[in-house]
Amino acid sequence: MNQACSVPTSSPNPARRTGRASGVVVPNPPSRGQRALAWVVAHGMRLLAATLRYRVNARRGPAALPEEPVIFALWHNRLGLCMKVYESFVRPDRQEDHLAALISASKDGAFLAAILQQFGVQPVRGSSSRRGAQALLELTSWAKRGYDLAVTPDGPRGPRYVVQEGVMTLAQVSGLPIVPYSCRLGWKIVVKSWDRFEIPLPFSRCEMMFGDPIRVPREATEAERSQLRGRLQNVLLAGTRGPTIGPRGRESQLESEGQDGNGT
Protein backbone atom coordinates (compact mmCIF):
# COMPACT_ATOMS: atom_id res chain seq x y z
CA MET A 1 0.00 0.00 0.00
CA ASN A 2 1.52 3.26 -1.13
CA GLN A 3 -1.53 5.39 -0.92
CA ALA A 4 -1.96 8.59 0.54
CA CYS A 5 -3.91 14.07 -0.34
CA SER A 6 -6.65 17.37 1.07
CA VAL A 7 -9.86 16.94 2.95
CA PRO A 8 -12.77 19.34 2.37
CA THR A 9 -14.14 20.89 5.54
CA SER A 10 -17.71 19.91 4.71
CA SER A 11 -17.14 16.24 3.87
CA PRO A 12 -14.13 13.98 3.30
CA ASN A 13 -15.90 12.21 0.43
CA PRO A 14 -13.70 12.74 -2.66
CA ALA A 15 -16.52 11.63 -4.97
CA ARG A 16 -18.24 14.97 -4.32
CA ARG A 17 -15.37 16.95 -5.75
CA THR A 18 -15.12 18.05 -9.34
CA GLY A 19 -12.27 19.59 -11.26
CA ARG A 20 -8.64 19.87 -10.29
CA ALA A 21 -8.66 23.06 -8.24
CA SER A 22 -5.58 23.69 -6.09
CA GLY A 23 -3.90 20.62 -7.58
CA VAL A 24 -6.59 18.21 -6.33
CA VAL A 25 -6.67 15.05 -8.45
CA VAL A 26 -10.12 13.57 -8.99
CA PRO A 27 -10.20 9.73 -9.04
CA ASN A 28 -11.99 7.75 -11.71
CA PRO A 29 -15.65 7.34 -10.63
CA PRO A 30 -17.47 4.03 -11.13
CA SER A 31 -19.40 3.81 -14.40
CA ARG A 32 -23.04 2.73 -14.55
CA GLY A 33 -21.95 -0.67 -15.74
CA GLN A 34 -19.48 -1.03 -12.89
CA ARG A 35 -22.12 -0.06 -10.33
CA ALA A 36 -24.56 -2.62 -11.74
CA LEU A 37 -21.93 -5.35 -11.77
CA ALA A 38 -20.83 -4.35 -8.27
CA TRP A 39 -24.39 -4.96 -7.01
CA VAL A 40 -24.32 -8.46 -8.49
CA VAL A 41 -20.86 -9.24 -7.12
CA ALA A 42 -21.69 -7.94 -3.63
CA HIS A 43 -24.84 -10.04 -3.37
CA GLY A 44 -22.96 -13.07 -4.65
CA MET A 45 -20.28 -12.49 -2.03
CA ARG A 46 -22.91 -12.36 0.72
CA LEU A 47 -24.47 -15.63 -0.44
CA LEU A 48 -21.10 -17.37 -0.68
CA ALA A 49 -19.92 -16.04 2.68
CA ALA A 50 -23.09 -17.36 4.33
CA THR A 51 -22.11 -20.94 3.42
CA LEU A 52 -18.65 -20.86 4.99
CA ARG A 53 -17.63 -22.32 8.35
CA TYR A 54 -15.85 -19.69 10.42
CA ARG A 55 -13.47 -20.09 13.29
CA VAL A 56 -11.67 -17.33 15.16
CA ASN A 57 -8.21 -18.01 16.51
CA ALA A 58 -8.83 -18.16 20.26
CA ARG A 59 -5.55 -16.46 21.13
CA ARG A 60 -5.99 -13.55 18.73
CA GLY A 61 -9.67 -12.88 18.27
CA PRO A 62 -11.59 -9.62 17.72
CA ALA A 63 -12.68 -9.51 21.37
CA ALA A 64 -9.24 -8.16 22.27
CA LEU A 65 -9.39 -5.29 19.77
CA PRO A 66 -9.04 -1.74 21.11
CA GLU A 67 -12.23 0.27 21.53
CA GLU A 68 -10.67 3.16 19.62
CA PRO A 69 -10.62 3.24 15.81
CA VAL A 70 -7.90 1.03 14.34
CA ILE A 71 -6.16 0.45 11.02
CA PHE A 72 -6.90 -3.06 9.75
CA ALA A 73 -4.09 -4.36 7.55
CA LEU A 74 -4.69 -7.38 5.31
CA TRP A 75 -3.12 -8.78 2.18
CA HIS A 76 -4.70 -7.72 -1.10
CA ASN A 77 -5.66 -11.29 -1.96
CA ARG A 78 -7.67 -11.60 1.28
CA LEU A 79 -10.18 -8.88 0.36
CA GLY A 80 -12.91 -11.32 -0.67
CA LEU A 81 -14.28 -12.00 2.83
CA CYS A 82 -13.19 -8.85 4.65
CA MET A 83 -16.67 -7.29 4.84
CA LYS A 84 -18.34 -10.45 6.13
CA VAL A 85 -15.68 -10.71 8.82
CA TYR A 86 -16.03 -7.04 9.76
CA GLU A 87 -19.84 -7.14 9.92
CA SER A 88 -20.20 -10.41 11.80
CA PHE A 89 -17.12 -10.69 13.99
CA VAL A 90 -15.26 -7.39 14.38
CA ARG A 91 -17.97 -4.83 15.12
CA PRO A 92 -21.19 -6.89 15.35
CA ASP A 93 -22.70 -4.59 17.97
CA ARG A 94 -22.83 -1.61 15.63
CA GLN A 95 -26.09 -0.81 13.89
CA GLU A 96 -24.16 0.32 10.83
CA ASP A 97 -20.61 -0.12 9.65
CA HIS A 98 -18.07 2.61 10.25
CA LEU A 99 -15.24 1.62 7.97
CA ALA A 100 -13.19 3.63 5.45
CA ALA A 101 -10.97 1.72 3.04
CA LEU A 102 -8.09 2.87 0.88
CA ILE A 103 -8.74 2.06 -2.79
CA SER A 104 -6.70 2.84 -5.89
CA ALA A 105 -7.75 5.92 -7.89
CA SER A 106 -7.56 3.91 -11.11
CA LYS A 107 -10.47 2.59 -13.21
CA ASP A 108 -10.05 -0.86 -11.63
CA GLY A 109 -10.15 0.80 -8.23
CA ALA A 110 -13.46 2.42 -9.19
CA PHE A 111 -15.04 -1.03 -9.56
CA LEU A 112 -13.72 -2.19 -6.18
CA ALA A 113 -14.93 1.05 -4.61
CA ALA A 114 -18.42 0.40 -6.01
CA ILE A 115 -18.42 -3.10 -4.47
CA LEU A 116 -17.38 -1.82 -1.05
CA GLN A 117 -20.06 0.86 -1.18
CA GLN A 118 -22.62 -1.94 -1.46
CA PHE A 119 -21.43 -2.96 2.03
CA GLY A 120 -21.65 0.56 3.41
CA VAL A 121 -17.89 1.17 3.29
CA GLN A 122 -16.55 4.67 2.63
CA PRO A 123 -13.92 4.34 -0.13
CA VAL A 124 -10.95 6.71 0.00
CA ARG A 125 -9.27 6.83 -3.38
CA GLY A 126 -5.53 7.15 -3.75
CA SER A 127 -2.19 5.44 -4.42
CA SER A 128 1.51 6.22 -4.51
CA SER A 129 1.17 7.66 -8.02
CA ARG A 130 -2.18 9.44 -7.64
CA ARG A 131 -3.76 11.36 -4.74
CA GLY A 132 -1.19 10.16 -2.22
CA ALA A 133 -1.22 13.03 0.27
CA GLN A 134 -4.94 13.72 -0.27
CA ALA A 135 -5.90 10.14 0.59
CA LEU A 136 -3.74 10.18 3.71
CA LEU A 137 -5.52 13.27 5.03
CA GLU A 138 -8.94 11.90 4.11
CA LEU A 139 -8.27 8.68 5.98
CA THR A 140 -7.23 10.54 9.11
CA SER A 141 -10.37 12.66 8.80
CA TRP A 142 -12.61 9.58 8.78
CA ALA A 143 -10.70 8.18 11.75
CA LYS A 144 -11.46 11.35 13.72
CA ARG A 145 -15.15 10.67 13.06
CA GLY A 146 -14.81 7.27 14.73
CA TYR A 147 -14.32 5.15 11.62
CA ASP A 148 -12.01 2.16 11.46
CA LEU A 149 -9.62 2.18 8.50
CA ALA A 150 -8.65 -0.68 6.20
CA VAL A 151 -5.61 -0.90 3.95
CA THR A 152 -3.88 -3.58 1.90
CA PRO A 153 -0.18 -2.96 2.59
CA ASP A 154 0.95 -4.85 -0.51
CA GLY A 155 -1.51 -3.15 -2.89
CA PRO A 156 -2.48 -1.92 -5.34
CA ARG A 157 0.23 -3.48 -7.56
CA GLY A 158 2.50 -5.38 -5.22
CA PRO A 159 4.96 -6.95 -4.73
CA ARG A 160 2.71 -9.55 -3.24
CA TYR A 161 3.15 -10.19 0.49
CA VAL A 162 5.49 -7.22 0.95
CA VAL A 163 4.42 -4.47 3.34
CA GLN A 164 5.01 -1.04 1.85
CA GLU A 165 5.73 2.19 3.74
CA GLY A 166 2.27 3.71 3.30
CA VAL A 167 0.58 1.91 6.18
CA MET A 168 3.41 2.88 8.52
CA THR A 169 3.05 6.53 7.53
CA LEU A 170 -0.71 6.40 8.11
CA ALA A 171 -0.24 4.89 11.57
CA GLN A 172 2.45 7.41 12.48
CA VAL A 173 0.44 10.43 11.32
CA SER A 174 -2.95 9.33 12.69
CA GLY A 175 -1.71 7.80 15.94
CA LEU A 176 -3.98 4.77 15.38
CA PRO A 177 -2.80 1.21 16.06
CA ILE A 178 -2.38 -1.21 13.18
CA VAL A 179 -4.30 -4.49 13.64
CA PRO A 180 -3.04 -7.26 11.33
CA TYR A 181 -5.79 -9.49 9.97
CA SER A 182 -5.46 -12.66 7.96
CA CYS A 183 -7.39 -15.82 7.28
CA ARG A 184 -6.79 -19.36 6.15
CA LEU A 185 -9.30 -20.85 3.75
CA GLY A 186 -9.73 -24.61 3.60
CA TRP A 187 -10.48 -24.86 -0.12
CA LYS A 188 -10.40 -22.07 -2.63
CA ILE A 189 -9.65 -20.99 -6.17
CA VAL A 190 -6.54 -18.89 -6.74
CA VAL A 191 -6.91 -16.38 -9.56
CA LYS A 192 -4.02 -15.77 -11.97
CA SER A 193 -3.50 -12.17 -10.92
CA TRP A 194 -0.47 -10.36 -9.47
CA ASP A 195 -1.71 -11.03 -5.92
CA ARG A 196 -3.14 -14.53 -6.63
CA PHE A 197 -6.52 -13.42 -5.37
CA GLU A 198 -8.31 -16.06 -3.29
CA ILE A 199 -11.95 -17.02 -3.84
CA PRO A 200 -13.39 -19.47 -1.30
CA LEU A 201 -15.39 -22.44 -2.48
CA PRO A 202 -18.87 -22.93 -0.95
CA PHE A 203 -18.94 -24.55 2.49
CA SER A 204 -15.21 -24.10 2.92
CA ARG A 205 -13.52 -23.48 6.26
CA CYS A 206 -12.30 -20.00 7.17
CA GLU A 207 -9.95 -19.57 10.12
CA MET A 208 -9.50 -15.93 11.10
CA MET A 209 -6.57 -14.42 12.95
CA PHE A 210 -6.09 -10.94 14.40
CA GLY A 211 -2.61 -9.89 15.43
CA ASP A 212 -1.70 -7.76 18.41
CA PRO A 213 -2.02 -4.00 17.74
CA ILE A 214 1.12 -2.33 16.41
CA ARG A 215 1.67 1.36 17.17
CA VAL A 216 4.08 3.59 15.27
CA PRO A 217 5.17 6.47 17.53
CA ARG A 218 5.15 9.91 15.94
CA GLU A 219 8.82 10.30 16.84
CA ALA A 220 9.79 6.87 15.44
CA THR A 221 13.07 6.78 13.53
CA GLU A 222 13.52 5.14 10.14
CA ALA A 223 15.13 2.16 11.85
CA GLU A 224 12.20 1.79 14.25
CA ARG A 225 9.70 2.09 11.39
CA SER A 226 11.57 -0.59 9.48
CA GLN A 227 11.51 -2.89 12.49
CA LEU A 228 7.77 -2.39 12.98
CA ARG A 229 7.13 -2.90 9.27
CA GLY A 230 8.97 -6.21 9.44
CA ARG A 231 6.92 -7.23 12.46
CA LEU A 232 3.67 -6.45 10.62
CA GLN A 233 4.82 -8.40 7.57
CA ASN A 234 5.75 -11.45 9.64
CA VAL A 235 2.37 -11.51 11.39
CA LEU A 236 0.51 -11.26 8.09
CA LEU A 237 2.66 -13.95 6.49
CA ALA A 238 1.74 -16.28 9.34
CA GLY A 239 -1.83 -16.27 8.00
CA THR A 240 -0.97 -17.49 4.50
CA ARG A 241 -0.63 -21.20 5.27
CA GLY A 242 -3.19 -23.78 4.23
CA PRO A 243 -4.35 -26.01 1.34
CA THR A 244 -5.60 -24.40 -1.84
CA ILE A 245 -6.99 -25.39 -5.22
CA GLY A 246 -5.07 -23.61 -7.95
CA PRO A 247 -6.37 -22.55 -11.38
CA ARG A 248 -5.86 -26.09 -12.71
CA GLY A 249 -7.28 -27.85 -9.71
CA ARG A 250 -3.94 -28.83 -8.21
CA GLU A 251 -3.48 -28.69 -4.45
CA SER A 252 -0.58 -26.69 -3.09
CA GLN A 253 0.53 -25.03 0.11
CA LEU A 254 0.39 -21.29 0.74
CA GLU A 255 3.27 -21.51 3.19
CA SER A 256 5.71 -21.25 0.30
CA GLU A 257 3.79 -18.26 -1.05
CA GLY A 258 4.26 -16.46 2.23
CA GLN A 259 8.01 -16.70 1.78
CA ASP A 260 7.84 -15.37 -1.77
CA GLY A 261 8.20 -11.65 -1.27
CA ASN A 262 8.58 -10.78 -4.97
CA GLY A 263 5.27 -12.33 -5.99
CA THR A 264 6.81 -14.62 -8.61
C-alpha positions in Angstrom: 0.0 0.0 0.0 1.5 3.3 -1.1 -1.5 5.4 -0.9 -2.0 8.6 0.5 -3.9 14.1 -0.3 -6.7 17.4 1.1 -9.9 16.9 2.9 -12.8 19.3 2.4 -14.1 20.9 5.5 -17.7 19.9 4.7 -17.1 16.2 3.9 -14.1 14.0 3.3 -15.9 12.2 0.4 -13.7 12.7 -2.7 -16.5 11.6 -5.0 -18.2 15.0 -4.3 -15.4 16.9 -5.8 -15.1 18.0 -9.3 -12.3 19.6 -11.3 -8.6 19.9 -10.3 -8.7 23.1 -8.2 -5.6 23.7 -6.1 -3.9 20.6 -7.6 -6.6 18.2 -6.3 -6.7 15.1 -8.4 -10.1 13.6 -9.0 -10.2 9.7 -9.0 -12.0 7.8 -11.7 -15.6 7.3 -10.6 -17.5 4.0 -11.1 -19.4 3.8 -14.4 -23.0 2.7 -14.5 -21.9 -0.7 -15.7 -19.5 -1.0 -12.9 -22.1 -0.1 -10.3 -24.6 -2.6 -11.7 -21.9 -5.4 -11.8 -20.8 -4.3 -8.3 -24.4 -5.0 -7.0 -24.3 -8.5 -8.5 -20.9 -9.2 -7.1 -21.7 -7.9 -3.6 -24.8 -10.0 -3.4 -23.0 -13.1 -4.6 -20.3 -12.5 -2.0 -22.9 -12.4 0.7 -24.5 -15.6 -0.4 -21.1 -17.4 -0.7 -19.9 -16.0 2.7 -23.1 -17.4 4.3 -22.1 -20.9 3.4 -18.7 -20.9 5.0 -17.6 -22.3 8.4 -15.8 -19.7 10.4 -13.5 -20.1 13.3 -11.7 -17.3 15.2 -8.2 -18.0 16.5 -8.8 -18.2 20.3 -5.5 -16.5 21.1 -6.0 -13.6 18.7 -9.7 -12.9 18.3 -11.6 -9.6 17.7 -12.7 -9.5 21.4 -9.2 -8.2 22.3 -9.4 -5.3 19.8 -9.0 -1.7 21.1 -12.2 0.3 21.5 -10.7 3.2 19.6 -10.6 3.2 15.8 -7.9 1.0 14.3 -6.2 0.5 11.0 -6.9 -3.1 9.8 -4.1 -4.4 7.5 -4.7 -7.4 5.3 -3.1 -8.8 2.2 -4.7 -7.7 -1.1 -5.7 -11.3 -2.0 -7.7 -11.6 1.3 -10.2 -8.9 0.4 -12.9 -11.3 -0.7 -14.3 -12.0 2.8 -13.2 -8.9 4.6 -16.7 -7.3 4.8 -18.3 -10.5 6.1 -15.7 -10.7 8.8 -16.0 -7.0 9.8 -19.8 -7.1 9.9 -20.2 -10.4 11.8 -17.1 -10.7 14.0 -15.3 -7.4 14.4 -18.0 -4.8 15.1 -21.2 -6.9 15.4 -22.7 -4.6 18.0 -22.8 -1.6 15.6 -26.1 -0.8 13.9 -24.2 0.3 10.8 -20.6 -0.1 9.6 -18.1 2.6 10.2 -15.2 1.6 8.0 -13.2 3.6 5.5 -11.0 1.7 3.0 -8.1 2.9 0.9 -8.7 2.1 -2.8 -6.7 2.8 -5.9 -7.7 5.9 -7.9 -7.6 3.9 -11.1 -10.5 2.6 -13.2 -10.0 -0.9 -11.6 -10.2 0.8 -8.2 -13.5 2.4 -9.2 -15.0 -1.0 -9.6 -13.7 -2.2 -6.2 -14.9 1.1 -4.6 -18.4 0.4 -6.0 -18.4 -3.1 -4.5 -17.4 -1.8 -1.0 -20.1 0.9 -1.2 -22.6 -1.9 -1.5 -21.4 -3.0 2.0 -21.6 0.6 3.4 -17.9 1.2 3.3 -16.6 4.7 2.6 -13.9 4.3 -0.1 -10.9 6.7 0.0 -9.3 6.8 -3.4 -5.5 7.2 -3.8 -2.2 5.4 -4.4 1.5 6.2 -4.5 1.2 7.7 -8.0 -2.2 9.4 -7.6 -3.8 11.4 -4.7 -1.2 10.2 -2.2 -1.2 13.0 0.3 -4.9 13.7 -0.3 -5.9 10.1 0.6 -3.7 10.2 3.7 -5.5 13.3 5.0 -8.9 11.9 4.1 -8.3 8.7 6.0 -7.2 10.5 9.1 -10.4 12.7 8.8 -12.6 9.6 8.8 -10.7 8.2 11.8 -11.5 11.4 13.7 -15.2 10.7 13.1 -14.8 7.3 14.7 -14.3 5.1 11.6 -12.0 2.2 11.5 -9.6 2.2 8.5 -8.7 -0.7 6.2 -5.6 -0.9 4.0 -3.9 -3.6 1.9 -0.2 -3.0 2.6 1.0 -4.8 -0.5 -1.5 -3.2 -2.9 -2.5 -1.9 -5.3 0.2 -3.5 -7.6 2.5 -5.4 -5.2 5.0 -6.9 -4.7 2.7 -9.6 -3.2 3.2 -10.2 0.5 5.5 -7.2 0.9 4.4 -4.5 3.3 5.0 -1.0 1.8 5.7 2.2 3.7 2.3 3.7 3.3 0.6 1.9 6.2 3.4 2.9 8.5 3.1 6.5 7.5 -0.7 6.4 8.1 -0.2 4.9 11.6 2.4 7.4 12.5 0.4 10.4 11.3 -3.0 9.3 12.7 -1.7 7.8 15.9 -4.0 4.8 15.4 -2.8 1.2 16.1 -2.4 -1.2 13.2 -4.3 -4.5 13.6 -3.0 -7.3 11.3 -5.8 -9.5 10.0 -5.5 -12.7 8.0 -7.4 -15.8 7.3 -6.8 -19.4 6.2 -9.3 -20.9 3.7 -9.7 -24.6 3.6 -10.5 -24.9 -0.1 -10.4 -22.1 -2.6 -9.6 -21.0 -6.2 -6.5 -18.9 -6.7 -6.9 -16.4 -9.6 -4.0 -15.8 -12.0 -3.5 -12.2 -10.9 -0.5 -10.4 -9.5 -1.7 -11.0 -5.9 -3.1 -14.5 -6.6 -6.5 -13.4 -5.4 -8.3 -16.1 -3.3 -11.9 -17.0 -3.8 -13.4 -19.5 -1.3 -15.4 -22.4 -2.5 -18.9 -22.9 -1.0 -18.9 -24.5 2.5 -15.2 -24.1 2.9 -13.5 -23.5 6.3 -12.3 -20.0 7.2 -9.9 -19.6 10.1 -9.5 -15.9 11.1 -6.6 -14.4 12.9 -6.1 -10.9 14.4 -2.6 -9.9 15.4 -1.7 -7.8 18.4 -2.0 -4.0 17.7 1.1 -2.3 16.4 1.7 1.4 17.2 4.1 3.6 15.3 5.2 6.5 17.5 5.2 9.9 15.9 8.8 10.3 16.8 9.8 6.9 15.4 13.1 6.8 13.5 13.5 5.1 10.1 15.1 2.2 11.8 12.2 1.8 14.2 9.7 2.1 11.4 11.6 -0.6 9.5 11.5 -2.9 12.5 7.8 -2.4 13.0 7.1 -2.9 9.3 9.0 -6.2 9.4 6.9 -7.2 12.5 3.7 -6.5 10.6 4.8 -8.4 7.6 5.8 -11.5 9.6 2.4 -11.5 11.4 0.5 -11.3 8.1 2.7 -14.0 6.5 1.7 -16.3 9.3 -1.8 -16.3 8.0 -1.0 -17.5 4.5 -0.6 -21.2 5.3 -3.2 -23.8 4.2 -4.3 -26.0 1.3 -5.6 -24.4 -1.8 -7.0 -25.4 -5.2 -5.1 -23.6 -8.0 -6.4 -22.6 -11.4 -5.9 -26.1 -12.7 -7.3 -27.8 -9.7 -3.9 -28.8 -8.2 -3.5 -28.7 -4.4 -0.6 -26.7 -3.1 0.5 -25.0 0.1 0.4 -21.3 0.7 3.3 -21.5 3.2 5.7 -21.3 0.3 3.8 -18.3 -1.0 4.3 -16.5 2.2 8.0 -16.7 1.8 7.8 -15.4 -1.8 8.2 -11.6 -1.3 8.6 -10.8 -5.0 5.3 -12.3 -6.0 6.8 -14.6 -8.6 
